[in-house]
Amino acid sequence: MSTTADETLRMWGEQIHLHRTVLGLTLEQVAAEVGVRMPTVWRWEHGQMEPRRHHKVKLAETLHTDVRILFPLVRPAA
């Protein structure tokens, strides 16, 4: 089964949100740690924007998880 780009962004956003809330971090705290503005983290969590590669790594570090868990690889739709 293939996954669309929009579905992938939504899934990644859900993972970011889940990890952030489990750790009790605010959007502002995550943004400060990653080096972006709070609306950027909000857009990531809502599947509106994909984090850049270096932001994915920093997000995983900030959220105390592996980048492969936070951003699992999926097969794009054909």
C-alpha positions in Angstrom: 0.0 0.0 0.0 1.4 3.4 -1.0 1.1 6.7 0.9 0.6 10.1 -0.5 2.9 13.0 0.3 0.1 14.7 2.3 -0.5 11.5 4.3 3.2 11.3 5.0 3.3 14.9 6.2 0.3 14.3 8.5 1.8 11.1 9.9 5.1 12.9 10.6 3.2 15.8 12.2 1.4 13.4 14.5 4.7 11.9 15.6 6.2 15.3 16.3 3.1 16.3 18.3 3.0 13.1 20.2 6.6 13.1 21.2 6.5 16.8 22.1 3.4 16.5 24.3 4.7 13.3 26.0 7.8 15.3 27.0 5.6 18.2 28.2 7.3 20.7 25.8 5.6 23.7 24.3 5.8 24.7 20.6 8.0 27.6 21.7 10.4 25.3 23.5 10.8 23.0 20.6 11.2 25.9 18.2 14.0 27.4 20.3 15.8 24.1 20.5 15.6 23.5 16.8 16.3 27.0 15.8 13.1 27.9 14.0 10.1 30.1 14.8 7.1 28.6 16.7 4.7 28.8 13.6 7.2 26.6 11.8 6.8 23.8 14.4 3.0 24.3 14.3 3.1 23.8 10.5 5.2 20.7 10.9 2.8 19.2 13.4 -0.2 20.0 11.2 1.3 18.4 8.1 1.5 21.7 6.2 5.2 21.7 5.8 8.1 19.2 5.7 11.1 19.9 8.0 14.4 20.3 6.2 16.8 17.4 6.7 18.9 19.2 9.4 15.8 20.2 11.2 14.6 16.6 11.3 17.8 15.5 13.0 17.6 18.4 15.5 13.9 17.6 16.2 14.7 14.0 16.9 17.5 15.0 19.3 15.2 17.5 21.0 12.4 15.0 21.3 14.7 12.3 22.6 14.0 9.8 19.8 15.6 8.4 16.7 15.0 10.3 13.4 13.9 7.0 11.8 11.1 6.7 14.4 10.0 10.3 14.2 10.1 10.3 10.4 9.5 6.7 9.2 10.2 6.1 5.5 7.1 5.4 3.5 6.7 4.4 -0.1 5.4 7.3 -2.2 2.2 6.9 -4.2 2.8 5.7 -7.8 
